[in-house]
Amino acid sequence: TQGRTSTVSKGGVPKTIANPASNCDVPIEGRALLDMIAYNESRGAYNIRYGGDEAIEITDFSDHPRKAERITRGYNTGKFSSAAGRYQFITSTWDSIAKQENITDFSPQSQDRAAYALAVRDYAARNKGADLLQDLKSNDPKVLNNIGRSLSQTWTSLPGSTSGEQLTSDSQFVEGYKNLLENQKKSSNCSAPNVA
């Protein structure tokens, strides 16, 4: 999230991702969006934190690691980042969304839940209350472009970021999201909700 640089330059269009989002409380379109965000933020790893030129492994998931490392290159060189987890939450962002969602640990399931809640909150705030899930379900490239750009202030690797570290173009975001949505549909272990 804000205030961090990538450990490794990434970019491109994902066809798959390691450790797809699996929190069944998040709708399938939301899980695909989380996979697209994680593609550039962490390559899907829940257990890493920013460590300068090398990612540092997280072994304790009881809470956000709360450790800041000096940024060694890129737009924020010389500053410090506490970015951690699959979505590279900085401590203050984690604390805000964890409090809002009553999240008490940093487990993969909690990271998914927090990232989706943050995406919903920030998207609505930047789009006059727009419904993120409804817009994801539209599958309209223009609407999907707007989602990527709207969330680039939260995750600076997304298209339209002014932080200097944008790693994904509009077309890469849309194509990658669609690929990852298909993967979620094929591999999801979540059962369909009961409809009365």
N, C-alpha and C positions, 0 to 999 in steps of 0.2 A: 504494500500500500504506500501511501505518500511517504516521501523522505527516504527512499531506499534506491539503490542501484542494483542491477542484476549481477549475480556472481559470474555468470557466463552469458555472452551475447547469444541470443536465440533467434526468435522470429520464425517466419515460414508458416506453412499450413499443416496443422496436425492431422494425421489420419487416425491415430490412436493415441492413448496416453497411458502411462503406467499408473496403477492405483486409481481407476476411475472413481469419481464421487459415488458413494454408496449409501448415503443417509436417505432412507426411504421417506422421511418426513419432508424432504425437498422434492418438488415435482420433477419429472424426468427432464423437462426443458430447462429447469433450474440446474439440475445436475450437469447437463451438457454445457451450460454457461459456465458453471464452476470449473469444469474440465478445461474449457477454453481459457479461462483466466489463469488457471494453474499451469497451463502449458508453458507460458513464458515466465511465470513467477517462480516456479519450483520444479518444473517438469513432472509434477504430480507427487512429489515427495512431501509427506506430512511431517517428516522427522528431521527437517533441516532448519537452520537459522542462518542469517547473513553473517559472514565471517570475513569480509574483505575479499581477497582473491579466491578463497576456498570456503565452501559451505561447511558449517559445523553441525555435526549430528546432535539431535535432541534425543535424550534417553528418558527424561522425566516428563510425562504428559499430565501431571497434576495441575499445572498452571502454565501460562505463557512464560518462556524462559527469562524474560526481563533483563537481558544482557545486551548492551549496545557495543558495536564494533565500529572502528573508524572506516569510513568509505574510502576506498583506495583508488577509484577511477570513476570517470563519467561526470555527469552533471553536478552531483553532490559531493565531489571529492573533498576530503578533509572534515566533513560533518560526520555524525555518528548515526547508526541505524540499529534498531532493535528488531528488525523484521524477522519473523519466524513462521514456520509452518508452511502448509501447502499454498496458502494465499498471502504469505509474507506480511502478516499483521504486525504493525508496530505496536508497542505496548499501549499507547493511549487509545488507539483505535480498538484494540482488543478489549480493553477495559470498558470502553463505552458500549460496544455491542454485546459483550458478555453480560454486563449489568442489565441492558435492555431486554435480553433474551433469557436471563436467569441461567446462564451457563457457568458451570462450576469447575470445569477442567479443560484441558487443551487436547483432548483425544481427537482422532480423525473425525468421528461423528460430530463432535462439538465444533471442530473447525469448519466442516461443511455447513452446519446449521448457522453458524455465525457469519460465514461469508455470504450465504444466500440472504440472510436477514439484512446484512449491510448493503448488498446489491439492491434489494427491494427498497430499502430506506433511501439510499442515495439516488436511485433512479427516479423515484417519486418526487424527491426534493428538487431535482433538476429538470423535471418535465411536468410541472403543474399537477402533481398527484397521479401521474400515469401509472397504470398497472403493469409491472414488469412481466408477470406471467402471461397476461393477455397479449402483450406485445411480442414476447418470445413465441407464443403459439401462432402468431400471424404468419411466421416464416417468410415475411416480406423483406427482401434485401435492404430496402430503404429504412424500414423500421429496425432491423437488426443492426444496420450501420449506426443508427442513432443510439442504440443500446451500448455498443462498444464505445462510441464517443462520449456518451453521458457518464460512463463508468471510468473513463480515463483519468479523471481527477482522483479517483479512489485507487485504481490499479494503473500505474503510470506506464506499463508496457502496452496498454491498449491503444487503438488508433485515436489520434487527435490529441494525445498528451503533449503538453507544452513543457514538460520537465526535461526534455532532451533525451529521454530513454525509450521513446515509443519503439516497440519492437514488432508491431503488427499493423499492417495496413488495413483499410476498410474491407477490401476484397478478401484478404487472408482471414480476417475475423469472421466474416460471413461464411466463407467456405469451410473454415475450421470448425465453427459452431455446428454447421450442418453435418459434417463428418462425425463429430463427437456425439451428436444427437442420435445418429444412426447406430453408432456403437453402443450407446446407452440402451437403445431399444433392443438390440440383440443380446446384450449381456446383463440386463437388469435382473436382480434377484428380488425386486419388489413386486408384490402381487398387485393387480389392479384393484382400486377401491371398490367396495360393494356399492352398487347403485340400487336404490329401492324402487 
